[in-house]
Amino acid sequence: MSALATKHNAINLSQGFPEFSPNPELIALVHQAMRNGFNQYSPMAGQLSLREVLADRQNTWGRAFGIDPVNHITIVPGATAGLFAVFQALVLPGDEVILFDPSYDSYAPSIILAGGIPVRLSINSDGTYPFDRLKQSLSNKTKMVVVNTPHNPLGIVFKKEDWQQLSDVLAHSKALVLSDEVYEHMVFDDATHTSVLQIPSLAQRAIVVSSFGKTFHATGWKLGYITANEELTQEIRKVYQFLAFAANTPMQVAAAEFLVAHPQYESSVSKIMQEKRDVFAGAMTGSGFKLLPCEGAYFQMADYSAISTMKDTDFAVYLTENLGVAAIPVSAFYQQPQENQYWLRFCFAKNDDTLLKSAELLCRL
Ligand SMILES: Cc1ncc(COP(=O)(O)O)c(C=O)c1O
């Protein structure tokens, strides 16, 4: 959709990346790290200074076991690479991995490359998780359940009660839990982010993948990290060593210095994104789109059934070519596109004038 947006000079609310820049101080710290000679390989698990600040942060936020920078955190070149390393390390041929659709597009191919079998369960249309169907789908082949919170594209936040239900369903299973928490610092209104690592009954079988690309508004930097207990971390590092060996050094050094200097940085991110959500939603009032609730991440789901019953893939192309606004057809996140579901995903991590201009165009439909 981004390529089509460029071709038609359309406003691009499709791919998920911010239109605004990372904090200038962070950029200056990257320059400084380069000038100070941090231009060679980092240790495989990442710069210790960064792992230390991340461990401190997580322990402050509360984790079911003490996070140790040496044995529990691995810095990787972006969450997608982190997810790939996790699947390759922990999924064996024939293993089943449960995904909740709509799901981020890298999960299923990475599982299949590892010889695993994705088992895809759709999230209920009211945004609740299909715990009954999950229970029925568990078998001795189930190696892992993947959760994404806050959720791309639905904007749902997995609550403590959801984790508890997951824990109950998994009580007699050895399945691991991979929690993709790349939008952990974007939660709105009364919602709070609950990491799987806060849940005592799940933390020792959990792997969390996080992304600085999201938290720093710097998706092009491709920097993220994986947190898991020592045993799981050792397995993941065996793959990661030969996948990339290390993530880029100056950005790690800068990220560590920036986080030390700004102990509250992460809590500012939710506020910025909530304001963006509200600017877009406010400007869409009176449009034919029905906006779905958005508790977190930076995507607004919109139901266009009152405007058209075109397939979402066709409608997204139509909007790009004829109206000049690009969005993502949500069927792309499903194995089995849902019947009678007319949903598009708009990324609202954009400047206000971009949001207002695109909403004005969308209101013309
Ligand atoms: C749910 C989810 N997981 C992982 C990623 C990948 O993050 P990164 O850019 O750090 O690879 C994204 C990016 O859009 C995402 O939406």
The ligand as a MOL file (V3000), in Angstrom:
LIG
                    3D

  0  0  0     0  0            999 V3000
M  V30 BEGIN CTAB
M  V30 COUNTS 16 16 0 0 0
M  V30 BEGIN ATOM
M  V30 1 C 2.8590 -6.2740 16.1250 0
M  V30 2 C 4.2060 -5.9380 15.5940 0
M  V30 3 N 5.2510 -6.6960 15.9400 0
M  V30 4 C 6.4810 -6.4400 15.4810 0
M  V30 5 C 6.7250 -5.3830 14.6340 0
M  V30 6 C 8.1030 -5.1560 14.1070 0
M  V30 7 O 8.8440 -4.2250 14.7860 0
M  V30 8 P 10.2850 -3.7950 14.2520 0
M  V30 9 O 10.0810 -2.6590 13.3150 0
M  V30 10 O 11.0450 -3.4250 15.4760 0
M  V30 11 O 10.8650 -4.9770 13.5430 0
M  V30 12 C 5.6580 -4.5700 14.2340 0
M  V30 13 C 5.8800 -3.4580 13.2990 0
M  V30 14 O 4.9920 -2.9370 12.6750 0
M  V30 15 C 4.3650 -4.8460 14.7330 0
M  V30 16 O 3.3060 -4.0990 14.3830 0
M  V30 END ATOM
M  V30 BEGIN BOND
M  V30 1 1 1 2
M  V30 2 1 2 3
M  V30 3 2 2 15
M  V30 4 2 3 4
M  V30 5 1 4 5
M  V30 6 1 5 6
M  V30 7 2 5 12
M  V30 8 1 6 7
M  V30 9 1 7 8
M  V30 10 2 8 9
M  V30 11 1 8 10
M  V30 12 1 8 11
M  V30 13 1 12 13
M  V30 14 1 12 15
M  V30 15 2 13 14
M  V30 16 1 15 16
M  V30 END BOND
M  V30 END CTAB
M  END
